[in-house]
Amino acid sequence: MNGCPNDISMSMAGETSQMKNPLMSNVFVTSDGRAIDLIPGWFEQKVWPLGAKSYQEFVDRVIDPQVNEESSHDDEVYPKSPVFFLRKLITPEAILQVLEESMIHFEGPVTLLDIGSGAAIIPRVLKLLGVCDAAYGVDIQDRSGDFSDQALTELISEVTRTLLQDEQSDVMKLLRGGDGVSTWTVPFSLPFVADMNRNLSMDGYYVSDFLKFDGAGRQYDLITTYAGLCYFDIRDYFEKVASLLNRGGVHYLMDTNYYHYYGESLELPLDAPWLHARVTRDDLFRYYREHHPDLESYVERGFFQKSSHCAVKNVIACAREFGLEALSYRRSYKTDELEKMHYRSGANLKFILQKVLTDCQAINPHVTYLDLISKAWTIVFKKAS
């Protein structure tokens, strides 16, 4: 949990007495009158992702380049290492398994669109696995040159050699660790199930805001989004996806969980566990104005999610409005987070259920305890035939 306290309940010691005095600097009073204890400096225990040294640097070098189509990529820390792409190789296998478990069977050639395609690892490997016959990608940034077809082929060949010859290698240790998001990922077996004679090249890569993308004049049988919904208003997103899917088409969607401890991909600096989920969006910005004015402008840039406070149930209901029915869903968790938040003590569980969940449900009654401890979730949708 990136430096979170071992016992959440101990970190919140004294809550009952402090809540009696909402004027104290370590209490934040919401617009509807709830008092939430703060722990000044608590978020400073965080370890920021991708080597960033502070939240400010995280916004400047990680978030801005991903959400700003005018970004020059200067000094960004977007991962481009072979290790990053090696982990990405696992993801398409997980997608394939989820589709098969959801009883998805396409008839005839399959055309795929991958949203937020990045270096286009996922669509090319799905093509290699025979999931689709033609693969297209769209991304607000052009990262199509980050990893060539030849480099991808060589990496798979090297993994095959290592898999067969040295099961204790660093490569195998990385593969066993999954992709860092989907802890349920299947064991890596790509070299044995993929036809390496297939052409894995992209059939088209479009640089565009997805909501402005015209589909390049075609409809798609399968649309995949891996950790991308968070960049869009969910109603606009599902309306667009539904418009691009053929009848009977399938949408695979994985996203990081807004209700995660720190807001997952938002990585928010907070003075209380789940604070961003326990207050409205307007109150969250007011909290920064009152308690961390030096961070306010960075949070305004770093809070890129267009739709906040969306639980899994909200996502499924929104998709249904646009003719997309959920066939299956699953959640993923991190073992160390479950240990710290769920299993370590009854006091932690009591704090989460009686304080955190109650606050969250005051804003969104559809939030469940599982929403609070999930790292990510996956849903498979199908458009009516």
PyMOL commands that set and color helices and strands:
alter all, ss='L'
color gray80, all
select helices_A, chain A and resi 8-11+15-18+42-45+49-51+55-67+82-88+90-101+121-128+149-165+170-176+190-193+210-212+215-217+229-231+234-244+264-266+275-278+281-291+296-302+312-321+335-343+346-363+369-373
alter helices_A, ss='H'
color red, helices_A
select strands_A, chain A and resi 27-29+35-37+111-115+134-139+204-207+220-226+245-256+324-332+376-383
alter strands_A, ss='S'
color yellow, strands_A
deselect
rebuild
show_as cartoon
